[in-house]
């Protein structure tokens, strides 16, 4: 057996040298040139003889520390992690395995039996490390394939590998990556070869049988785990598809599947067929949704907190000219400036230490959420196929694959959801602890910065309850004064009026009124730009008649109207009922001032005198803002002084006045103008 152990010693020495860390081994992601065929875990490797003991290494060994030092200069760390996955764990297990094998040298008579027992003892460890490496192998090969597009980088990698592992030849990185897979697939064959050369009545024979069977089970389990991972990677992808792209994916096959699933779900809801119960998974799913809810709520709260913090940091009284010399105001501004420069910038680490990790955690939840949702779809398929299998007694290859897909998804979720939930809770707890620590540090820094200034501020000797009461009283008094100011202001201003009719629109309104009646007339409250072929473009204040309060599709938000010349659709939200004064038979042609043609509010108190009664050149005030809609009109702002040039338009209509504002002349609604009132003086006093 000494010959059997010699190659294995060679193998583990290279792999056991310094047991590089995961990152170091990740760097061995050397690129390959000719790409070898991907071995399926569990397939037979080229027939090794008894002379190659389990664990014996082929000429291309996993990267040593020396290889890593060279490759780390060529490849980024992220690539190394993808390429070599958990190779450090693989080397660690094989190093221990080699050491145990070497210890059997001194017991030649029992060596074969000891080797069999050693495999049985190492079965679980071998499965755990190799299934992770094998599941990552295809992704590593994709990365190797991408290196072919960079000849210079590929040349550097090839030089590194040829210098350290000459036997790798032209295969390069692919040769290194495939070595661990070849090793685990050879174990059952090596044990079977030893078994063939062992007498059936030997004490080691049943041990070797169990070991060969155990290692075959290891390969089977690795293959199943790899298949589960492939299914999971297929359904964990989060695609942001437009409606057009989603519709493009619909075909008869997808419609048939969704219809069948819906039918199965309806039968379960109606109690016609039993529902599959899986309490273990239901408990895990409930806990996962609880974790997701916690993450979502915390993310929303932190987002609101950051918005408020941004508003707080945006308030900088020290940069404002308050025109208050000396006193507490200056002290407050100095304190605010000190906090802005020293305390708050440190607290802005909240975004990198709390918000970004929280967003990453929320993003990590998307994959399991998709898997859980997809599991429900596959469960409905599985239940339907189980019913069919009981009835027919056979199934097609596609049906068998569909059943296996559900089983793979379910087993993967049951195995990994507990770990995910635990890690997510640890992650969430760390984020919360970081947030609390940042808050504590901020409070400590603010108190330290403010300690010297607080003693100079007024009311510093008051206890907190008394100071709170003082602030509340001051705010209450200021609020009362603001309400009094508002009431006085409302008494001064005339009542609000709607936008007046455009000049020359009276005849059109009269025609609509005589044709449709007053109950069908509406006024446009805002400018409308038609986007479609049947949509109208209207100006604010224009009168239209309602034909139908919905469109042809039944949408009540689009109304069909008549402008007196055109018919089309307008948004219902921009129309308001136009109230005509009872008994009014004629809308235009009045020589003097007239009342507003609509009453939207109760009869108001008398307003300041109308501008139509003032002589030309009189100074008045704009009561409400007005936006000019053409070059003949002029825009106004509430409270702006206005000079009346003519109290009517060219047709003698008193609803429009020719005015001058800031050197510009144009027409403005007369109802938007009023003589400046002279109310009794009033004001407020600040609390002492």
Helices and strands as residue ranges (DSSP letters): H 2-16, H 22-26, H 65-71, H 77-84, H 87-102, H 111-135, H 137-146, G 147-149, H 151-164, G 166-171, H 173-196, H 203-235, H 243-248, H 252-269, H 279-314, G 317-319, H 328-338, I 339-343, H 344-347, H 350-350, I 351-355, H 356-392, H 397-454, H 464-492, H 506-516, G 518-520, E 521-524, E 543-548, E 558-562, E 567-571, G 572-574, E 575-577, G 611-613, E 618-622, E 641-646, E 656-661, E 664-669, G 670-672, E 673-674
